Amino acid sequence: MAVRHILVHIKANEPWSAHVDYAIGTAIGFKARLRGFVTFSEVVVMRSLTHSADSAVEEQQTRDSVVAAELRKRFEAATAAAGLASGFVTGEGAASELVAWAARMHDLTIVEQHDPRRDELGYDAAEEAALSAGRPVLILPRIGRFTPLPEHILLAWNGSQQSAAALHGALPFIGKAKKVTVCMGEERGRLRSSARAPAITIR
């Protein structure tokens, strides 16, 4: 599996985040194209309320456009400085729905972990994308410093469909790592008791 197109979700409620720098570093490592994606949910909520005036919706769209323009400017400057091919798009709606949908059209999606101090109530883009995108999703913790292409990878394995999918999605990172440690968990999805399987393991 080659990583050629990477999506990074950029939160509209913060001017920048370390996970965007991480996405840039990852795109450099894979020589991939990076697309920034900003979502705005408030205007959709306003449209759904029958008492919201058209003028109020238009004012919100104007505010969102200003935020998007600033984020686009910074994103394009950062990717240009890194020598990356990039794109930038915006969407209106819940981030959890839009990011999972957009992730299906990319080789890898990078999302920042939920921050209860800053994110709106119910924000779960990272969790929803990881569970329903059907494509590799990398969730970057909001605290800490991380290397875009780590030299040592920890792989969790329990024989399940989910761990197999995670392993396959991580193959590009594993291929660039110097060391991989396999953490064996309680086996799931065992064969029927009458089946006789050969001695095959993940190692």
ABEGO torsion letter per residue (X at the ends): XBBABBBBBBBAABABBAAAAAAAAAAAAAGBBBBBBBBBAAAAAAAABAABBAAAAAAAAAAAAAAAAAAAAAAAAAAAAAGBBBBBBBBBEBAAAAAAAAAAABABBBBBBBBAAABBBGBAAAAAAAAAAGBBBBBBBABEBBBABBABBBBBBAGBAAAAAAAAAAAAAAAABABBBBBBBBBBGBBBAABBBBBBBAX
